[in-house]
Amino acid sequence: MKQNVTISVSEETLTKIQECYQNDLVTAKGEYILFKAQVNGVIITAFSSKKSKHKVVFMGDEALEEARRWDLDAQVNIPKEKENKKWLYFGDQIGSDEVGVGDFLLPMIVVAAFLEKKDYKVLTSLGVRDSKQLTDQKILEIGPKLVKHFKFSKLTITNQKYNEMVAQGENLNSLKAKMHNRALYNLCKEYPDVNNIFIDQFVNEKTYYRYLENDTDPIVRNILFRTKGESYFPCVALASVIARYAFLLEKAKLEEQYQVTFPFGASNKATTFAKSFVEKHGLEELAKIAKKNFANYREVINDALL
């Protein structure tokens, strides 16, 4: 099947790509086309940009493989008109998703969910789809029904534990990989006959398994990785909504503990909140609830030292 893959590269990498395909260059027309090459049935087109990154497009049956020579996280482009129309599989399945990755002050949660074919109608009746397309009010409404009806495995890492793991050499993606693997393994033990396992892809497959090489948990194999997996597999959509529901409950606990409303994300609003939090509770308390490797934390620390 013809693939279309786009990657963004620096000026240095662009030069390396051009040198690599020097003997495969073909005539190219277009104001913004820097060069065009064809190798192994794949057409490579580089486009200029006034920004720091340039775009290189790979088209052909082996486009993804060729693109990953230059960017291991490259993904096949999915036309917008094909997104979010229909889930692709309706048999028994297990899928996982995460939330809280980009939140400076809130925990990270991974959920794996098991979905039987007979329960697909339950999802549609509750309006389940990607949690990002549902309001928090809607998620709080249907969340209790989902956790009561479906089997799932939920892993939560507080920011205090997150900071400890990062200090030991973990990074965001390695932590996510290990949490996904553990959550999936918990369900695979309970449902060993389920062969259809899906992950909302956050890193390429090779790197994902590399992160698990020294992990103590058994590694779940034969996974189908797909970006925007919640748009294609109902089990991932289910996991997505349960994860968001659990996330909102964790947020409510923190707000009850500190008697203040916590902001989502890692914007200037989160930094401003953290500075006011430090004034009231101190840096030591902030270290318990904040991801210390975020730029927000460094800004708060620098401000506190002035």
C-alpha positions in Angstrom: 0.0 0.0 0.0 1.3 3.5 -0.9 2.5 5.3 2.2 2.9 9.1 2.7 5.3 10.1 5.5 6.4 13.6 6.5 9.3 14.4 8.9 10.7 17.7 10.1 14.5 18.0 10.1 17.2 20.4 10.9 19.5 22.1 8.3 22.2 19.7 9.3 20.1 16.6 8.8 18.7 17.9 5.6 22.2 18.2 4.2 22.9 14.6 5.2 19.7 13.4 3.5 20.7 15.2 0.3 24.2 13.8 0.3 22.8 10.3 0.9 20.5 10.5 -2.1 22.9 12.4 -4.3 23.0 9.7 -6.9 19.3 9.3 -6.9 18.2 12.9 -7.6 15.5 13.5 -10.2 14.2 16.7 -11.8 11.9 18.7 -9.5 9.6 21.6 -10.2 8.3 23.8 -7.5 9.2 27.1 -5.8 9.8 25.6 -2.4 11.3 22.2 -3.5 15.0 21.9 -2.5 15.6 18.6 -4.1 13.8 15.4 -5.1 15.1 11.8 -5.2 13.7 8.4 -6.0 15.2 5.2 -4.4 13.7 1.7 -4.0 10.3 2.9 -5.3 10.2 5.7 -2.7 10.0 9.3 -3.8 11.7 11.7 -1.4 10.9 15.4 -1.7 12.6 18.1 0.5 10.9 21.5 1.0 12.5 24.7 2.2 11.2 26.6 5.2 12.0 29.9 6.8 11.6 28.2 10.2 14.4 26.2 11.9 13.0 22.9 10.6 12.5 21.7 7.0 10.0 19.2 5.7 10.9 16.0 3.9 8.1 13.9 2.4 8.5 10.2 1.6 6.0 8.5 -0.7 5.8 4.9 -1.8 5.3 1.3 -0.5 8.3 1.5 1.8 8.1 5.2 2.6 7.9 4.6 6.4 10.9 2.4 6.5 12.9 4.9 4.4 11.7 7.9 6.6 12.7 6.1 9.8 16.3 6.1 8.6 16.2 9.8 9.5 13.5 9.9 12.2 12.7 6.9 14.3 9.4 8.4 15.4 8.2 8.9 11.8 4.6 7.9 11.2 2.4 7.4 8.1 0.2 10.4 7.4 -3.5 9.7 7.8 -5.8 11.9 5.7 -8.1 13.9 7.9 -11.2 12.7 6.1 -10.3 9.2 7.2 -9.9 10.0 10.8 -12.6 9.4 13.4 -15.1 7.9 11.1 -15.2 4.2 12.1 -13.4 2.0 14.5 -11.5 -0.7 12.7 -12.0 -3.8 14.9 -14.9 -5.0 17.0 -13.8 -8.4 18.4 -12.5 -9.1 21.9 -9.6 -6.7 22.5 -7.3 -5.0 25.0 -6.0 -1.5 24.6 -4.1 1.1 26.6 -3.8 4.9 26.8 -2.3 7.5 29.2 -3.1 10.9 30.6 -1.2 13.6 32.5 2.0 13.4 30.4 2.0 17.1 29.7 0.7 18.3 33.1 3.2 20.0 35.3 1.2 19.7 38.5 -0.9 16.5 38.1 0.0 12.8 38.1 0.5 10.5 35.1 -2.0 7.7 34.7 -2.0 4.7 32.3 -5.1 2.5 31.8 -5.4 -0.7 29.9 -9.0 -1.9 29.2 -10.6 -5.1 28.1 -13.5 -5.0 25.7 -15.7 -7.9 24.6 -17.4 -7.8 21.3 -20.8 -8.0 23.0 -20.1 -4.8 24.9 -19.5 -2.5 21.9 -23.1 -1.3 22.1 -22.5 -0.2 25.8 -19.7 2.1 24.6 -21.8 3.7 21.8 -24.8 4.1 24.1 -22.7 6.1 26.6 -21.1 8.1 23.8 -17.6 6.8 24.4 -14.9 8.1 22.0 -11.5 9.7 22.5 -11.6 11.4 25.9 -10.2 14.6 24.3 -13.5 14.9 22.4 -15.6 14.7 25.6 -16.1 17.4 28.1 -14.8 16.7 31.7 -18.4 17.0 32.8 -19.4 14.2 30.4 -16.5 12.0 31.5 -17.4 12.5 35.2 -21.0 11.5 34.2 -20.1 8.2 32.4 -16.9 7.4 34.2 -18.6 5.6 37.2 -20.6 3.4 34.7 -17.6 2.5 32.8 -15.4 1.5 35.8 -18.3 -0.6 37.1 -19.1 -2.4 33.8 -15.6 -3.0 32.3 -12.4 -4.7 33.4 -9.4 -2.5 33.4 -5.9 -2.1 34.9 -5.0 1.4 36.2 -1.5 2.6 37.1 -0.9 6.0 38.7 2.5 7.6 39.2 2.5 10.6 41.5 4.8 13.4 40.6 6.9 12.7 43.7 7.5 9.1 42.4 8.0 10.4 38.9 10.8 12.7 40.1 12.5 9.8 41.9 12.4 7.7 38.7 13.7 10.5 36.5 16.6 11.0 39.0 17.4 7.3 38.5 17.8 7.7 34.8 14.3 7.2 33.5 12.7 9.5 31.0 9.1 10.3 30.2 8.7 7.7 27.4 10.6 4.9 29.3 8.2 5.4 32.2 5.2 5.4 29.9 6.4 2.2 28.2 6.9 0.4 31.5 3.5 1.5 32.8 1.7 0.5 29.6 3.4 -2.9 29.6 2.5 -3.5 33.3 -1.1 -2.5 32.7 -1.4 -4.6 29.6 0.2 -7.6 31.3 -2.2 -7.4 34.2 -5.1 -7.8 31.8 -3.4 -10.4 29.5 -2.9 -12.6 32.6 -6.7 -12.5 33.2 -7.6 -12.9 29.5 -4.8 -15.0 27.9 -6.9 -15.8 24.9 -7.1 -12.2 23.7 -4.7 -11.7 20.8 -5.7 -8.3 19.7 -3.8 -5.8 21.7 -3.5 -2.1 20.8 -1.6 0.9 22.1 -2.2 4.6 21.4 1.4 5.0 20.0 3.6 7.5 21.7 7.0 6.2 20.5 8.0 3.9 17.7 7.8 0.1 18.3 11.5 -0.6 18.4 12.2 2.1 21.0 9.2 1.0 23.0 10.5 -2.6 23.4 14.0 -1.3 24.0 12.7 0.6 27.1 11.4 -2.7 28.4 14.7 -4.7 28.0 15.7 -4.4 31.6 12.3 -4.3 33.2 11.3 -7.0 35.7 7.8 -7.5 34.3 7.1 -10.0 31.5 6.9 -8.2 28.2 3.6 -8.2 26.3 4.3 -8.8 22.6 2.4 -8.7 19.4 1.0 -5.3 20.0 -0.4 -3.1 17.2 0.8 0.5 17.8 -1.3 3.3 16.2 -1.2 7.0 16.7 -4.6 8.3 17.6 -5.4 4.7 18.5 -8.6 5.8 20.3 -10.0 6.8 16.8 -9.5 3.2 15.5 -10.0 0.8 18.3 -12.8 1.0 20.9 -10.7 -0.6 23.6 -8.2 2.3 23.4 -11.1 4.8 23.4 -12.4 3.0 26.5 -9.0 3.2 28.2 -8.7 6.8 27.2 -12.0 7.8 28.9 -11.3 5.7 32.1 -7.8 7.3 32.3 -9.2 10.8 32.1 -11.9 10.0 34.7 -9.3 8.7 37.1 -7.2 11.8 36.3 -10.0 14.1 37.2 -10.5 12.2 40.5 -6.9 12.6 41.3 -7.1 16.3 40.6 -10.1 16.6 42.9 -8.1 14.9 45.7 -5.3 17.4 45.4 -7.7 20.3 45.3 -9.4 19.0 48.5 -6.0 18.6 50.2 -4.7 22.1 49.3 -8.0 23.9 49.0 -7.2 25.4 45.7 -8.1 24.7 42.0 -5.2 23.1 40.1 -4.6 24.1 36.5 -4.1 21.6 33.7 -1.1 21.5 31.4 2.2 23.4 31.6 1.4 26.9 30.4 2.3 30.2 32.1 -0.9 29.7 34.1 0.6 26.6 35.7 3.9 28.5 36.5 2.0 31.4 38.0 0.0 28.9 40.1 3.2 27.2 41.3 4.8 30.5 42.4 1.7 31.3 44.5 1.7 27.8 45.8 5.4 28.1 46.9 4.5 31.4 48.8 1.9 29.5 50.8 3.4 26.0 51.2 7.1 26.3 50.3 9.4 24.7 47.7 9.5 21.4 49.6 5.8 20.9 49.2 5.9 21.9 45.5 8.5 19.2 44.9 5.9 16.6 45.9 3.3 17.7 43.4 5.3 19.1 40.4 7.3 17.4 37.6 10.7 18.8 38.4 12.2 18.2 34.9 9.6 20.6 33.4 10.8 24.1 32.5 8.1 25.5 34.7 9.8 24.1 37.8 13.2 25.7 36.9 11.4 29.1 36.4 9.7 28.8 39.8 13.0 27.8 41.5 14.9 30.7 39.9 12.2 33.1 40.9 12.3 31.8 44.5 16.0 32.3 44.7 15.9 36.0 43.6 
